[in-house]
Amino acid sequence: MDSLIVSPMVEVLFGRLTDTVVGEVRTRTEFKREIEKMRETLPVIQAVIEDAEEQQRKNKKLRIWLAKLKAVAVDADDLLDEVATLVLRKHLMKEEFYGSYSGSLMELALQIYRTENSISFVTRNYENQFFEQLFHSRSNLNTKVRKIRERTRYEFRKTFLTLESISTYRKKSHKLRELRERLDDVAKEMSSFQFKETQSNGRSSTMERRQTGPSVNESKIFGREEDVNKIVGMLLSSSSGPEVAVIPIVSIGGMGKTTLAQLVYNDPRVTSHFQSLMWRSINDNFKPAWIINEMLRYVGKGSHDSSQIGVLQCQLRESLLGRRYLIVLDDVWNEDPDEWDKVMNPLKGSAGGSKIILTTRNKAVAAITSTSPPFHLEPLRKEECWKLFKHRAFADGTEHDFPSLLHIGEQIVNKCKGVPLVANILGSMLHLKREESEWLHVQRSELGSIDAGESRILSILRVSYNRLPSHLKACFAYCSVFPKNYEINKQKLIHQWLAHGLIPHIGNSSVRPEDIGNEYFNNLLKMSFFQEIRKYDDRGMAEFKMHDHINDLAKSVVGEEYLTLGQENVHYSEYSLSKTCHASVVCSSSSALIPEALCEAKRLRTLNFLSPREDYVEAIPTILATFKHLRMLNFSGSGIKSLHREIGGLLSLRYLDLSNTLLETMPATICDLCNLQTLNLSSCIELKELPSGTSKLINLRHLNIDDCPRLASMPPSMETLQQLQTLPVYIVGPGFETSIFQLSAMKNLRGKLKIKCLEEAIIPLGNDMIKDWMKTKEFHSLELLWQNDGGKLDHNRYRPAGRQVEDRTHFSLVDSLTVSPFIRKLSINGYSGTKFPDEMSWPQNLTELNIINCRRCESLPPLCQLPVLKILNIQGMDSVVHIGVEFSGEGDRPFRSPKELSLIDSPELRTWSSINSTEVFTCHAPNFE
């Protein structure tokens, strides 16, 4: 039975009622009374709501009461969001009008300064005072200089919006009264239940396409030695006839089929017996051409573009001729014998002794793939299950420090029934808990039995879920929007949680909601609700998955609120879809863009398009007309080439993912999305520009424009994006509104930053604004690029003609931009000074440094004191003739923590005074004299 999670939604609503934006309309008579009454009622409900959520599984009437409460909370939140958006739009209209004049004056001042600076340098004190006063006075500029035409336009828009607001406020006040009356009715029904008041847990302090591979950590596996020996014996046994022997491993999910196959695959007896080993994770994606193509990769024949199954079969047959091989097909669901034969036919007649291991939960799959009895994987013995549980529940060797918990733990293991997944989850859940009462609660829970089959596992997995605080329950439940085998990006998921209000904003606290979300995720990860499938890459990202049974658990606790449409086995009714708030759509090329049934989901807040279709853009008018309160819209990887201008009507939208699409431009109306928090445009390889009004997105927190090679400039006045944290690329422009000083106004930037076109940057001597800004920025990766991303730079033309640039200008720029102590990876490309400044403070936490195409630079900087530098890449240093001891230090061991040194494309380099050791680095360098 699904469980309603209501407390986070009620907390969001209470926050709405106290929000300063809503406060602007609270003075209106028609709003004030209703808002005050709701603020009085909600805390009474909040005091008992967690107890209600705990009791609902045993009390059907209580669950109906929670459903009513959630419906009121959702509707009220949507209404107040509309009101807050209306207020915000009026505010932005004023800012847009007044801001246009101050921007013009700032541009004029910068041009004057550029002219003066090209003639002579004024004193440092004057420069500093002039620029800081100029920059900080922007908000205080008066409005004496106004053009009559624009003033008239402003007054017209103001009058129109005011008239619209009066009508809107009147309608919404009536709706608010109806919602307040519904809330009162819900509160009155509380007396019919015996609730206990509970304290809110707040933040816990203790806190896909599914792909598998052959790698396994054997030190964390318990009790499968006998099974491994049996399977290995079957693999090494001789077989006769043209058919390749298939060994199906069958069990319910979570029993360890994949782990057993991994152990067998890596067994030395197996690796020495077979000439070729191949592993492929299948899931429900059983496409013979794709599977054969993947096999060809393993045997060194590369990928093949042919879609003709006959061609691929011939290539595979020829590639395996005379070889003894082992193929592992993991997690197979296909029950179509004709499709299976397409894979098996080219394998017939190969070298004797070749075998296939197949893992599946479905006995029917085993029956059609093999004439031999399948290998049924049995539960772990109790002692092995106990070892696994202890490994998860206690740090190594510490279990004997808690003798009372050991006795309870043994009883908990009895309830695991030998299922490794369950032992793993329960052990992880108790890893940080050392109170007997906490362990006894788990031990006394009604786990049920798994003897009746796979459905019983959910009752066991639910024990972990029930122990979660409400805020983690809501975050976990949201993950049911992802289909099975979906790869989950951690950062994207956190941003989606934020978009739906599942992560609280703590007033003026310095704790960012994203950091709270990261804690939430890590807590779920520790308790095995997620599994990491890919390590952090160069973008600081990580990919995770949910085990199939964990995904089943998530879907079981949310019921009708979450839905994946387009799957053949999904059945839905108009009644159930009316409750749907989160939907994923998997459409074939011939199906409707928006399934007609989904249009009944008037409360829809999440819409994921998970199939590549170029015409998804045509669905936007339908989305706008039907789903007024959409908070999250995902077109990532869909193949769309344009975006409908009506996208600007989705005023409640917080999260818009357009990554990996073929967009070249975006409509200006996207800048009307004043509530937008995340705009993901990463890997939009055709994107040429951002809308000029991007600065109006004042709630934007994450603007991902990484890997957009054709993007040539930034929109003006980015300084207004005060909430922005993610901006991986900034392109400096010639005007003030695109100058490097725009960055200094964005106080919350962190993570990764690439600054391009630094030849356009001006930092007056003695002006420390950029330097002071950079000192506090938590950038782990920083790239500084002059002119372009690589190649030989022409330093005679990268500045305006006739202007001689002095080294001190370069010194000021590079010194100001590299002072952050958090930088671990630094790249400097195209720097035009003849040397690096002597007083430059290199980040002491640098692990990787790239100095590239600094062709005027005559010497290398002193880097020998960087304590943790591991990778040093120097390339394109045309003017360096000699490297002295100041660079790497004296003695046989320059640098402290080296791993790799690359010294490339320095044609004039002749000597290196202190390179007495060839063992310090892996070197790629020219010959020295």
N, C-alpha and C positions, 0 to 999 in steps of 0.2 A: 504494500500500500504506500502511495506517495505521501510525503509529509510537507505541510506548508511551512515556509520560513517567512515570517512576517516581521519580526523585530527590526531587521535592517531597513525595511521600507518605512516603518513607523518612525524610526530615527531620522531618516531623510526628510520625511514630512515635517517633523518637529523643527528640524533645521531650517526648512523653508519658511516656517511661520515666524522665525526669529531673524531671518535674513534681512540685511540692511536694504537690499533692493526692494523686497516686498514691503519693507518699512515705509518706503516712499508713498505707497498707496494706502498704508494703514490709517493715515489721517482722514481718509475719505470715510464719511459716515457709514456708507453702505458696506464697507469692508471692515471697519474697526471692530464692530460688535461681533461679527462672525469669527474673525481671526482670534480675538481674545477668548471667546468661548472654546474654540478648538484647542488653544494653548492650555486652557485649564483642564480639558478632558484628556488629552493625550498622555500626560504624565501618570494619570491613574491607570491607564491601560498599560503603559510601558512597565509599570511596577510588577505586573503579573504575566506579561506576555511570554517570557521564557518558560515559566512553569506551564503555561498553556501549550506551548510547542512541545514540551516533554510529554504531556498527558494525551495529546491528540490521537496517538496510535491506538489507544484503548478506549477512546470516547468519540464516537461518530458525531454527536451533537457539538462537541467542542471543536471538531475539525470544521464543521459548517460555520461555526461562529468565527473561526479564524479566517475562513474564506471571505466572509462578509467584511471583516476588518481590513483584509488586504485589498479588496476591491475598492473600498472607500479611500484607503491610503493611496492607491495608484491613481485613482481619478482626481483626488485632491492635489496630489503632486503634479499631475499634468496641468491642472488648472492654474496653480500657482506658478508653474514654469512659464505658462503663456503670459501671465501678468508680469513676471520678472523680465521676460523677453521684451515686452512692450516698453517697459521703463528703460531698459538698456538701449533699445533702438532710438528713443528720444535723446538719450544722453550722447550716443554716438553721432547723431545728426548735428548736435551742437559742436561736438569736438571736431567733426569734419569741417564745419564752416570756419570756426575760429582758427583751427590748426593750419589752414591753407595759407593764411597771411604770415604767421610766424615762420612757417617753412620758407616762404619767399625771402623774408628778411634774413634768415640764417644763411641762405644760399648767397645772397648779396654780400653778406659779411665775409663769408669764406672766400669769395672771389677777390674781395679787396685784400684779404690777408695773403692770398696766393700771390697777388701782384706785388705787394710790399715785400714778401719773403723772397721773391726772385731777384730783387734789387740788392737788398742787404738784410742781415739778421738784426732784428731789434734785440734789446737786452732780454736775458732769460726771465727776469722778474716781470717785465712788461708782457712778454708772450704768455707766460703762465696766467697772469691776472686777466689779460684780454680774452684768452680762449675759454677759461673756466667761467668768467662772468657771462660771456656770450652764450655758452652752452646752457648754463643753469638759468639764464633769464628767459628762456623760451616760454615757460609756463606763465610768466608775468607780463608778457608783451600786451600792451593795450590794443584796443580795436579801433583806434581813430582812423586808420587807413582802411577804408572799406569801399569796395566798388558797388555802385548803386545796383547794377544788374544782379550781382551775386547776393546782395542783401535782400533784394526783392524775391529772388528764388528761395532763399532761406525762409523768409517770412511766409511765403506760400506753402512750402513744405511743412513748416511748423503749424500753420493754421489747419492744413489738411490732416496732419497726424493728430492734432488736438481734437478735432471733430471726430475722427475715427476712434480716438481713445475714449471720449465721453460715451459713445455708443457701446464700445467694447467693455468698458468698466461696468456699465449698467447691466449688460448681459451676464458678465462673469460674477457680479455680486449676487445675482439670483442663483446661479449655479453653486456658488459657494455656500449660500444659505441651505440649499438642498443637501449638499454634502455634509454640512455641519449637523443637520437633522439626522442624516443617516449615521453619522458617528455617534450622536447621542443615543440613538436606538441600540447600536452595538454596545455602548457602555452600560446601558440599562440591563442588557442580557447577562452581564458579568455576574450578577447576583445569583444566577441559577447554577453557577459552578463554584466549586470550592478551591479557589486559587490560593497559592502561597506567593507572597511577594519575594522577588529575587533581585539581587544586585546584578546589574549588567556586567558582563565579563569584560567589555571593552576590548582592548588589544591584548592578545595573549602574551604573557611574558615568557612562556616556555617555547614559549615558542623558541597530423599523425597518420600521415599515412604510416602505419606501424611497420617499421623495418627492423628486422633482426639480422645479425651477422654471426659468423662462426666464433668470434672471440668470447672468452668466458674467464672469469676470475675463480679459479678452482678453490681458492682458500675460503670462499664464502659458500661453498656447496657442501651439503651434508647428506650422507646416507644413500648415495646413488651408485656406489662402487659395484654392487652386484648387478644392477641393471646395465651399467656400462659394459661389464664383462659379457653379459648375455648378448647384447646387441653386437659387440665386437666379434663374438664367436659366430654370429649369424653372417656378418659381413665377410669374414675370412673363409667361411665354408664354400666349398665348390658348388657350382650350379651348372646344369646342363640345359641344352636347348637354346633357341634364338632369343627367347624373352629375357629381359633384364629383370632380375628379382627385385621386388618392391617390398620394403619392410615398413608397414604403417605403425606408428606409435599413437595410440589412442588413449585419451582420458578426458575428464572434464577440465574446464579451464582452471588455470592456477595450480595444476598438479606438477608442472615442471617438464613438459614435453620438450620445449625448446631448449631448456638447460641440459637435458639428457642428450639431445642431438648435438649440442655444442661440445659436451664432454667426449662423446664418441668421435666427432669430427677431428678433435685435436689429440686424440690418443695416439702415441707413437706407433703402436701396432698398425693403426689405420693409415697414418701418413706414409709409412714405409711400404705398405702393401699396394696402395693405389697410385697410379701414375698421374692422375688428374683428380682434383677435388673441387666441387662446385657447390655453392650455397645460394639459395634464392628464397626470399620471403615472399609468400604468395598472397596471403589474406584472401579476400573475396575477389581479387583482381586476377582471375585465371584466364589470361589471354595467351594462347599458344604461341603466337608470333613473338610476343614480348618475352615470354619465358625462354624460347629458343635463342632469341637474340642475346639474352643475358648469359646463357650457357656459352655462346660463341665468344663473349668477352672473356670468360674464364679460361678458355683454351687458347687465348692469345690471338683470336681472329678479329678482334675489334668489333665495333658496332656496324650494323648493316641497315641501310635505308630501305631495303626492299620490304614491302608489305605482303608480298606473295608468300604464303605459307609453304608452298612447294619448293621455292628457291631456298628458303631458310632451312627447310628439312634436309635438302641435299647438302648444303654447306655444313650442317651439323654432323651428318652421317660421315662425310669425308674427313671432318676435323677429328672425329673420335675413332676413326678406323685404326684398329690395332692397339688401342689404348684400353687399359683397365681403369675405370673411373668410379668415383662415388659422387652421387648427386643428392643433396639435401633440399627438399622442398618443404618449407616450414609454414604451418598454419594454412592448410588447404581446406577449402569449403566446396569446391566444385563437385557436383553430383552428375554432370553430363558426361557419359562415357565417350561420346563422340569427340568432345573437346579434349578429353584425356588421351584418346588415341592419337590425336594430332601431335602430342608431345612425345608419346611412346614410340610411334612408328619409326622415326629416324634413329632410335636407340637400338633397334633390333639388329642382331647380327654383329654387334661389336665384340671386343675381346671378352672371353669367358671370365666370369668372376666379377663383372661390373654390377653395381648395386645402386638402389635408390632408397633413401630414408624419407618417409613422409610423415609429418605430424598433423594431426587433426583431432577435433573434438567429435567429429561426426562419423559414426560407425558405417553409414552408407557410403561415405567417401572411401573408407578402407575396403569395403566390399567390391567396389568397381575398379580399384587400382591393383588389387592383389588377390591371387587365388589361395594364398597361404593365410593362416589365421593371423590377425593383427597382434602386436605386442601391446597388451594393456598395461599401462603404467599405474602401479598401485600406490597407495598413500605411503608416506614415510613411516617407519617404525617410530614408536613413541620416543625412544631414546635419541634418535636422530632428529626428530622434530623438536625435542627439548634442547638439543645442542643449537639448532637454528634459532630458536626463540631466545635462548640466553645470549647468543651472539648479537642479536638485535637489541635486547632489553638492557644489557649491561656492557659497560666498557670492559675491554679484555682483562680478565683476572680479578674483577671487582665483585663478582656475584656472591662470594663468600662473606663479603662485608654486610650483606643483607639477608641473614638466615630466615627471617620471618617471611620475606618476599619470595624466597626460593620455594617454600612449601605452597604458597598460593599460586606461584608460577606453574608448578607441576600440574595443578588442577586446571589452570587455564589451558595448558597444552593439551589436556584431555579433550577439550572442546574443539581443538583445531582439527581433530580427526585425521591427522597426518597430511593435511593440505599445506604445502610449503608457503603458498601465498598468504594464507590466513596467519600462520605462525610468524611470517615476516611482518605483516601489518600490525598484529597485536603486540609483538615485541617492540616494534618501532614506536607504537603509540605509548608504551610504558617506559620508553628509554629515559625520559626525564622526570618520571614520576616515582617518588620514593616513599609515599604515604601508604600504609596498609589499606586504608579505606578506599584509595583509588584503585588498587589492585583487586580488592574484594568486590568492588562494583563490577569490574569486568568479569571476574570469576562467577558472579551470581547472575550475570545477564543470561537471558534466554536465547542461547545461541542456536538451539535446535540441532538437527542432525543432517549430514550430507548424504546419508545412505540412499535417500529417495532420488538423488540426482542433482543436476547443476543448479536448479533454482534455489536450493538450500544454502548455497554459498553466499547469496546476497544477505541472508539473515545474519551470517557470521561477519561479513564485511561491514554491515550496518553498525556493529558495535563500535568500530572506529569512528564512523560518522556521528553516531549519537554522542560521543564524547567530545566532539568539537564544540567550541563556543559558537554562538549564533552567527557572528560575522564571518567565521570560516565556513560554516555550513552554507551560507549564502554564496560565498565565493566559489566553493566546490560545486554547488548545484548549478551555477552559471556554466560550468564547463560541460554540462550535458548538451550545450548547443553544438559542440563539436562531434562529428560522426566518429565512429570507431576508426582506429589507425591514423587519426589526424595528428600531424606534427604541430605541436603547440609552441609558439614563440613566447618566452617568458615576458619580455617587455610589452609585447602587443597585448597579452592577456591582462597584465596589470593596468594598462591604459584603458582596456575595455571595462574592467571592474570599476575604474574611476569614472568612466562615462556613465555608468549605471548607478552611481552613488553608493557603491558597496564599500568604498574606502572613505572614511570621514575626513573632512577638512577641520583641523583643530585650530580654530580662531587665528590668532596672530602667531601661532607656534612656529618655531624654526624647523620643525619636522615636516618634511614634504609628504604629501599623500602618497607619492610614488614609493617613498622609502617604507611607509607603512604597508603598502601593497607588496613590496619585496619581502617584508617580514611575513606577511600572510602566506605568500607563495612558498617561502622556505619552510614554514611550519607544515604546510601540506606535503611538501616534498619529503621532509623528515619522516612523516608518518606514512610514506609510501603511496600517497595518492597520485603522485607523479613519478615518472622514471626518466632520467636523463638519457637521451639517445645521441646527443652530439655535444662535444665540448665547446667552450667559448671560442668563437672565431675572431678574426681580426676586427670585427665590428663590435665586439663586446657582447655578442648575442649568444643565446643557448637555446637549444631545441629540446623539447620534452614530449612525452606521450603519457597517456593513461592506459593502463592494462585494460584489456577488454572487459574484465569483470568489474573493474573500478568504473569504467564507463557505464556498464549496466547499472551499477549502484547509483551513479549520478542521475541516470534517467529514471530510476525507480523512485527517487526521493522527490522529484519535481513534477512527475505526472504530466498533466496536460498543458503546463505553462511553456514547455520547451518541445520543439517539434522539428524533425528533419523531413522535408517534403521532396518527393521525387523518387523515393525508394519503393520498390514494388511491395515490400512487406509491411508498409505503413498504412494503416487504416484510420481514417478520421471522420468526424461528423461535424456538422455545423455547430453543435453545442460545445464540443470540445475545443474547436478552433476559436470560439469566442473568448476562451480563457487564455489563448496562446499569447505570450509576451515575447518569445524569442524563437526565431525560426532560421533554419538553414535550408537553402534551396539547391537541389541537385537536378539540373534540367538537361535533357538530351536536346540535340539540335532541332528536333521536330516538335518538342513540347512547348507549352505556353511559357512565356517569360515569368509571369507571376501566376502560379496555379490559382484557378478561380476560387477554389475553396479557401485559400489563404486570405482572400479579401474580407472574410468574416472576422478576421483577427484585428479588430479595431484598436486593441490595446497594444499592438505590436511595438516593441522597443528595439529589437535586434533583428537585422536582416542580413544574412550571410549568403552571398552567391558563390557557390563552390565549384562551378563548372565553367570552363572557358567558352565564352560566347561573345562575339563582337557586338551583337544587337542588344545587350543588356541595357545600354543607355536608353533604349526606347521604353524601358519599364519605368523610368523616373516620373513621368506624369502620373502614371497609375499609383506609384508609391506615394507621391505628394497628395493625391486626391484621397487615398485610402488610409495611409498610416501617418496621421498628423503628429504623433508624438514619438516618432522614431528617434532613438538616441545613437544607434550604431548601424553603419551601412558599410558593407565590405564588398568591393569589386576587385580585390587583389587577384592578379593573374587572369582576369576575365577576357583580356584581349580587346577591350573597348578602345576606340581611337578618338572619341570625342565625348564631351559631357554635356548633357542637356542643360540649358540655361535655367530650367525650373528647379534645379537642384537647390537654388537659393531659397526656395520656399520651405525647406525642411528646417524650420527655425529652432527646433529642439535638439538638432543633431549635435552630438558631442564627439563622435569618432567617425572619421571617413578614411577608408583605406583604398587608395587608388594605385598602390604599388604594383610593379611588374605589368603595367599596361602600356599601351602605345599612344598615350595622350601627347599632343604637341603643345596645346594651350588649354586653358580652362576659362569658362565664362566668368565675366566680372561679377555675376550674381552670387558666385561662391563666397564672395566677401560679405554677403548678407547673413552668413551663418555665425551670428555674434556669440553663440554659445559653444562653438567648436573648440575642443581641447586638443584633439589629435588629428593631424592631416599627414598621411603617409603617402609620399610620392617617390619613395626609393625605387631605384632601378627602372624609372620611366625614361628609357634611353632616347626617346624622341622629344622629350619635354624641352621647349625653347625658352619659356618665360613663365613667371608667376604673375598673377593679376596685380595691377598697380595699386589696387585697394587692399592688398593683403594686410596692411597695417591696421585695418578696421577689426581684424579678428583678435580683439583684445584679451579674450580668454584662452587663446591658443597656448598650449604648454609644450607641444611636440610637433615640430615641422621637419619631417624627415625628407631631405632632398639629396640623400647620398646616392652615388652612382647615377647621376643625371648629366652625362657628358656634354650635352648640347645646351645646357642652361648657361647663359652668358652674362646675366646680370641679376641684381637683386631688386625687388620692388622698393620704392622710396619709403623713408620714415619707419624703418623696422624698430626704431627705439620705442615705439608705442607698445610693443609686445612685451610688457613687463613680466608676464607669467612664463615666458618661453624658457624651457629647459633644454630641449633638443633642437639643435641647429647644426648639423654636421658640416655644412658648407656655407661660407660667407664670401661673396664676390665684391671686392671693393670697387666703387665707382668714382667718377671724377667730381660729382657734386656732393654737397654736405649731406643730402638726404640718403645717399648711398655710401657715405664715407666710413672710415674705420671707426669714427667716434660713435656711430650708431650702435656698435657692439657694446660700448661702455655703459650704455643705458640699460642693457639687458643683464640684470643682476643675478639671474638664476641659471644661466647657461652652465652646462657641465657635460662631461662624457667625452665626446669626440668633436674636434673642430678642425676644419681645413679652411684657411684664409687664402683666397686666390686674388690675383691681380694686385699684389702689394706695390707695384710700381705706381699705382694711383694713390697710395697712402701718404698722408702728411701728418707727422707728429712734430710740432714745433719743439725746438731745443728747450729743455727745462720744463716742458709740460708733462706732468706725470699722470694724467687721467687714465690713459690706457695701461700704464704700468701698475698703478694702484688697483685698477680693475682686475688685471690678470693675476695679481698676487693671491687673490682669494678664490680664483676659479678652479674647480675640481675637474680639470681636463686631464684625462689619462692618455689621450693621444692628440698631438698638435702637428699640423702640417702648414708650413709657410711657403707660399709659392709666388714668385715674381713672374709676370708675363704669361707663362703657360705651365703645363704639367710636366714638361720634359723637353729633351732635345737641346741643341746648341742655341743659346740665347744670343741675340744681337744686342749688345748693351749700348750701341750707338744710336738705337732707335726706340728703345723702350721708354724713354722720357720724351716730353715735348721737345721739338727741335730748338736748338739754340740755348738750351738751359744746361749748365754744368752742375751736376749734382755732387755735393761734397760728401766725404766719407762720414762726417758727423751726422748727417741726415740718416744715413743707413744705420749708424751705430744706435741712434735713438730708437729707431724702429725695431731692429732685431733684439735689442736689449729689453725694450718694453714688453715685447711679446713672449719672452721665454722665461719669465720670472716665477711662473706658477710652480710651487713645490710638488704638485701632484702629478706632473707630466712624467709618464713612463716611456712613451714613444714619441720622438721628436724628429721631424723631417724639415730640412731647410733646402729649398730648391730655387736656384736662380738669384740668390742674394748677390748684390752688385757692389758691395764694399770691397776695398783692397785688402781688408783684414777684418777679423771680428774684434769688437771692442775689448780692450784690456780689462775693463771693469765688469764685463759681462758675467752674470751669475748663472751658470749652467745648472739646470734642475738636478738635485743630488739623487733623485730616485730614478733617473734615466736607466732603462735596461736596453733600449735600442735607439741609436742615433744615425740618421741618414743626412749627409751633407752632399748635395747633388748640384751640379751645373753652376757652381759659384766661380765662374770663369775669370773674374777680375781679381779674385782673392789670391794674395801672394804668399800667405802663410796659413797653417792650420791652427785652430785654437788649442789652448792648453786643456786637455781632456784627461790627463793621467790621474786626477783626483776624484773622478766619478766613481763612487764605491761599488755600484752594482751594475755597471755597464757590461752587457753581454754581447751585443751585436753592434758593430760599427761599420757603416757602409759609406765610403768616400768615393765620389765619382764626378768626373768632368771638371777637375781643378786645373785648368789650362795654365794658370800663372804660377803654380807652385813648382819651385825648382829644388828646394831643400827642405827636409823635415828635421827640425831640431829637437833637443831634449825637452823643450817646453811643451811639446805635444804629448809625448807618451811617458816622459819621466826617464830617469837614469836606471841603469842596471839591466840585469838579464830578464827581468819580468815587468815590462811596462803594463800599466793598467792593473786592476785588482781582480775583477771577476770576468775575464774575457772568455768568449767562446768562438767568435767569428769576426774576422776583419776582411773587408773587401776594399781594395784600392784599385780603381778602374778608370781608364780614360784620363790619365794625367800625363800627357806626352812630354812635358818639360821636366818632370821629376827625375833627379839624378841621385840624390843621397838621402839617407835616413840615419842620423847620427847614432841613435841608441837602439837600433834593431839588432840586438845581439842574440836574440833567442828566436828560434823557429817553432817552438812548442807552445807559445802563448796563444796564438790564434790559428784558426784555419785561414790561411792567407790566399788572396787572389790579387797579385800585385805585379807591377812591371819590374824589370831587372834594374838593380841599383848598381852604380859605379862604385 
